[in-house]
């Protein structure tokens, strides 16, 4: 049975202090680097990081952007993100509660998310992509659990109890339906990768 948003938030609250250490694995590190690389914000850009967690990506983007907004469902994770920002002396990052379908953000130039959408079912992912598109970003970077090959891998990378990957095809369909073109696909693992979407002038 799928967990509710509230159940996920509570679980991440409990995990927040140990999250970075417990969740440090090669595929995640590679995906974080790719998301940062493809986000490539300009100095006047506002970047929104959904599922920001402890702020790993948001803090890495802060030097290049005008403002970075991190949104998460877990207050415990947000506390860790604020702590890291304060310790690093980063002042152009704001962390607060929000979710994909209720973002608590008005607009953005660039949107990123890494390993967060997979807590939603396929229909909810499609709705989330539409909500992100409504913020008007020119670029969206999705680092996500998604099936490149078999939907039933013998040795899954993620726990099927909490992670619900879509196929790459489903993600691409949701992105194009929202008015974006997929301009890059980075396969990190048979169950994980990065998709880059761009909105072009006149679309």
Secondary structure by P-SEA (a helix, b strand, c coil): ccccaaaaaaaaaaaccccccccccaaaaaaaaaaaaaacccccbbbbbcccccccccccccccccbbbbbcccaaaaaaaaaaaaaaccccbbbbbbcccccccccccbbbbccccccccaaaaaaaaaaaaaacccbbbbbcccccccccccccccccccbbbbcaaaaaaaaaaacccccbbbbcccccbbbbbbbcccc
